[in-house]
Amino acid sequence: MKTADFVATIFDGHSNPGKVTVAFTMALNAQKMGHSSIVLLMVEGVELGKPGSTEGMDIGKPFEPVADLVKEFRAAGGRIGICGACMIHNGFTAEEMDPEYEIITAPDVVELMMAAKGTLPIT
């Protein structure tokens, strides 16, 4: 598992677009500041791993729509990890997830959190 300087974890999906927006806003800013970063999709947040799943998520100004944040975050080199156990628990398969996202395990999460210079758990 490649570590990152900044790790944000999202435990909610479409049910809480504000939390999703903040996580991607902060992770994008970490990338812009020159820090490597990864956003971890956990629990219900794994639903955001499906292609196109963030379309239409927009809490309004001054924040950008989530789909735009994700696109800019990825273009800046940001990574997205999907909890494999959470994915299975929520009835999803790896084939349903964006192939550019990383399916991760519990030991991967621990390694990422322990190696990070900063974390943002959004629960």
C-alpha positions in Angstrom: 0.0 0.0 0.0 1.4 3.3 -1.1 1.0 5.8 1.8 -0.1 9.4 1.6 0.6 12.6 3.6 -3.1 13.4 4.1 -5.9 10.9 4.6 -9.6 11.8 4.7 -12.2 9.2 5.5 -15.8 9.5 4.5 -18.4 7.3 6.3 -21.5 8.8 4.6 -22.6 8.8 1.0 -25.6 10.5 -0.6 -27.3 10.8 2.8 -24.9 13.5 3.8 -23.5 15.6 0.9 -22.1 18.2 3.2 -19.6 15.8 4.8 -18.7 14.4 1.3 -18.1 17.9 0.0 -15.9 18.9 3.0 -13.8 15.7 2.7 -13.1 16.3 -1.0 -12.5 20.0 -0.6 -9.9 19.4 2.1 -8.2 16.6 0.2 -8.1 18.7 -3.0 -6.5 21.5 -1.0 -3.9 19.1 0.4 -3.0 18.1 -3.2 -2.8 21.8 -4.2 -0.4 22.4 -1.3 1.9 19.7 -2.6 0.8 16.9 -0.2 0.0 13.5 -1.4 -3.6 12.5 -0.4 -6.1 9.8 -0.4 -9.8 9.8 0.4 -11.1 6.6 1.9 -14.7 5.6 1.3 -15.9 3.6 4.3 -19.2 2.2 5.6 -22.1 3.9 3.5 -19.5 6.0 1.7 -18.5 3.1 -0.5 -21.6 3.9 -2.7 -19.5 6.9 -3.9 -17.1 4.4 -5.5 -19.5 3.7 -8.4 -18.8 5.7 -11.6 -20.9 8.8 -11.8 -22.2 8.5 -8.3 -21.2 12.0 -7.2 -23.1 13.7 -10.1 -25.7 16.1 -8.8 -24.2 16.3 -5.3 -24.0 20.1 -4.7 -24.5 21.8 -1.4 -24.1 25.3 -2.9 -21.7 28.1 -2.7 -19.0 28.7 -1.6 -18.5 25.0 -2.2 -18.0 23.3 -5.6 -20.2 20.4 -6.7 -18.7 17.1 -5.5 -18.3 15.7 -9.1 -16.1 18.7 -9.9 -14.1 18.3 -6.7 -13.5 14.6 -7.4 -12.4 15.4 -11.0 -10.0 18.1 -10.0 -8.7 16.0 -7.0 -8.0 13.0 -9.3 -6.4 15.3 -12.0 -4.1 16.7 -9.3 -2.9 13.2 -8.4 -5.3 12.4 -5.5 -6.3 8.8 -4.9 -9.5 7.3 -3.7 -9.7 4.0 -1.7 -12.7 1.9 -1.2 -13.0 -0.3 1.9 -13.4 -3.8 0.4 -15.2 -5.2 3.4 -17.6 -2.2 3.5 -18.2 -2.6 -0.2 -19.2 -6.3 0.2 -21.3 -5.6 3.3 -23.3 -2.9 1.4 -24.0 -5.3 -1.4 -21.6 -4.0 -4.0 -18.9 -5.8 -6.1 -15.5 -4.7 -7.2 -16.8 -4.7 -10.8 -19.4 -2.0 -9.9 -16.7 0.4 -8.6 -14.6 2.8 -10.6 -11.6 0.8 -11.9 -9.3 3.7 -11.1 -10.1 3.6 -7.4 -8.2 1.3 -5.0 -10.0 -1.5 -3.1 -8.4 -1.6 0.3 -8.4 -3.8 3.4 -8.4 -3.1 7.1 -4.6 -3.4 7.4 -4.3 -0.9 4.5 -6.4 1.6 6.4 -4.3 1.2 9.5 -1.1 1.6 7.5 -2.4 4.7 5.7 -3.6 6.3 9.0 -0.3 5.5 10.9 1.9 6.9 8.1 -0.1 10.1 7.3 1.1 13.5 8.5 -2.5 14.5 8.9 -5.9 12.9 8.9 -9.5 14.0 8.6 -12.0 11.4 9.7 -15.5 12.6 8.8 -18.0 10.5 10.6 
